[in-house]
Amino acid sequence: MAKRRESKTRVEYWAKYRESITNDFEVEQKMRESRKKQAENTPIKKTETPPLTKAEALLSEYERKNENKESAVKKGPIGILYGLAIIVLLLIIAGIIFMILIYGNK
C-alpha cells in the first residue's frame, strides 16, 4: 500500500510535466527579453560614408545602364570561336572526302 501512495497517477505525472515545460519556457522567455533589452541599450556606432561626388554618381548610373551591352560584347568572342571550330571541322571533312576520291579509285 505504501508504494501505491508514493507512486504518481498519470494525471499527476502529466500535470507536473506540463508545469515543468511552462516553467522552462518562461525562463527562456525572460532570458530572451533581457538580451533584447541589453541589445537595445547598447549604443549603435554610425559609420558615415563620404558623400558621392557628381562624377561618381554619373559613373555608377552609366554602368547600370550599360550592363546589358557589356554582356553582349562578352558573348561575341564565344560565337567567333564556335564559327572557327565549325569551319575547321568542315575543312577536315572536305579533306577526308577529297583523299577518298583521289586515292580511293586507284
C-alpha positions as CSV (number, residue, x, y, z in Angstrom):
1,M,0.0,0.0,0.0
2,A,2.8,2.4,0.8
3,K,4.3,2.0,-2.7
4,R,0.9,2.8,-4.3
5,R,0.6,6.0,-2.3
6,E,4.1,7.1,-3.3
7,S,3.6,6.4,-7.0
8,K,2.1,9.1,-9.0
9,T,-1.0,8.8,-11.1
10,R,-0.9,9.5,-14.8
11,V,-2.8,12.7,-14.3
12,E,-0.4,14.0,-11.7
13,Y,2.6,13.0,-13.8
14,W,1.4,14.8,-16.9
15,A,0.3,17.9,-14.9
16,K,3.8,18.1,-13.4
17,Y,5.3,17.6,-16.8
18,R,3.3,20.4,-18.3
19,E,4.2,22.6,-15.4
20,S,7.9,22.0,-15.9
21,I,7.6,22.8,-19.6
22,T,5.8,26.1,-18.9
23,N,8.5,27.0,-16.3
24,D,11.3,26.2,-18.7
25,F,9.6,28.3,-21.4
26,E,9.1,31.2,-19.0
27,V,12.7,31.1,-18.0
28,E,13.8,31.1,-21.7
29,Q,11.4,33.9,-22.5
30,K,12.8,36.1,-19.6
31,M,16.4,35.4,-20.8
32,R,15.4,36.5,-24.4
33,E,13.8,39.6,-23.2
34,S,16.8,40.6,-21.0
35,R,19.1,40.0,-24.0
36,K,16.8,42.2,-26.2
37,K,16.9,45.0,-23.5
38,Q,20.7,44.8,-23.3
39,A,20.9,44.9,-27.1
40,E,18.6,48.0,-27.2
41,N,20.6,49.8,-24.5
42,T,23.9,49.4,-26.3
43,P,24.8,52.5,-28.4
44,I,25.0,51.9,-32.1
45,K,28.0,53.3,-33.8
46,K,27.1,55.0,-37.1
47,T,29.7,54.9,-39.8
48,E,29.5,57.9,-42.0
49,T,30.1,57.3,-45.7
50,P,31.7,60.1,-47.6
51,P,29.2,61.8,-49.9
52,L,29.3,60.8,-53.5
53,T,30.7,63.2,-56.0
54,K,28.8,64.1,-59.1
55,A,31.3,62.2,-61.2
56,E,31.0,59.0,-59.1
57,A,27.2,59.3,-59.3
58,L,27.3,59.7,-63.1
59,L,29.7,56.8,-63.5
60,S,27.6,54.4,-61.4
61,E,24.5,55.4,-63.4
62,Y,26.3,54.9,-66.7
63,E,27.5,51.4,-65.5
64,R,23.9,50.5,-64.6
65,K,22.6,51.5,-68.0
66,N,25.3,49.7,-69.9
67,E,25.3,46.3,-68.1
68,N,23.5,44.6,-70.9
69,K,25.8,46.0,-73.6
70,E,28.8,44.7,-71.8
71,S,27.4,41.2,-71.5
72,A,26.6,41.2,-75.3
73,V,30.3,42.2,-76.0
74,K,31.5,39.3,-73.8
75,K,29.4,36.8,-75.7
76,G,30.9,37.9,-79.0
77,P,34.2,36.0,-78.9
78,I,32.5,32.8,-77.9
79,G,30.4,33.0,-81.1
80,I,33.5,33.6,-83.2
81,L,35.2,30.6,-81.6
82,Y,32.2,28.4,-82.5
83,G,32.3,29.7,-86.0
84,L,36.0,29.0,-86.4
85,A,35.6,25.5,-85.0
86,I,32.8,24.7,-87.5
87,I,35.0,26.0,-90.4
88,V,37.9,23.8,-89.2
89,L,35.6,20.8,-88.9
90,L,34.2,21.3,-92.4
91,L,37.8,21.6,-93.8
92,I,38.7,18.3,-92.2
93,I,35.7,16.6,-93.6
94,A,36.3,18.1,-97.0
95,G,39.9,16.9,-96.8
96,I,38.8,13.4,-95.9
97,I,36.3,13.3,-98.8
98,F,39.0,14.6,-101.2
99,M,41.5,12.0,-100.1
100,I,38.9,9.2,-100.6
101,L,38.1,10.5,-104.1
102,I,41.7,10.8,-105.2
103,Y,43.3,7.7,-103.6
104,G,40.2,5.5,-103.4
105,N,39.8,4.9,-107.1
106,K,43.3,3.5,-107.7
